[in-house]
Amino acid sequence: MMGLIGLIIASVVNIFLQSNALQFISSLIGVIVFTLFTAYDLQKIKLIYYQTEGGSKITQKLAIYRSLTLYMDFINLFIYLLQLIGVRKKN
């Protein structure tokens, strides 16, 4: 969670500084943070399935919710990967 707050602060600071180094560092940290979030969410889905044995209505609703959070993790991971390996302008 602290990594996500740090990314938001670094992004706001980089709006004013326009630093390529800060952009690279925040992209690298973003990839690491959202990779960890993805692993965490996958473990939560697995834990919920094993605790409830996959048969109740609550499990199905929780699976939908966790799937959406996993989807958002993948979207953010993809965005930070694009920023990391994207073409950089030389000033």
Residue, then its C-alpha position, 0 to 999 in steps of 0.5 A: m500500500m505504501g508503494l502505491i502511495g509513493l507512486i502517486i506522489a512521484s507521479v504528481v511531482n513528475i508532472f511539474l519536474q518532467s524528469n526522465a529519471l524520475q519517470f523511469i524509477s517510478s515505472l520500475i517501482g510501479v512494475i514491482v508493486f503491481t507484480l506483488f499486488t497480482a501475486y497477493d490477489l491470486q493468493k487471496i482468490k486461492l485462499i477463499y476458494y479453499q476455505t469455502e470449497g467453491g460451492s456457495k453464492i458468497t464464494q461466487k460473488l467474492a470471485i467476481y470481486r477478486s477477478l475485477t481487482l486482479y484485472m485492475d492489477f493487470i491493467n496497471l502492470f501493463i501501463y507501467l510496463l509500457q512506460l518502462i519500455g516505451v520510446r523516450k524523447k531526447n530533450 
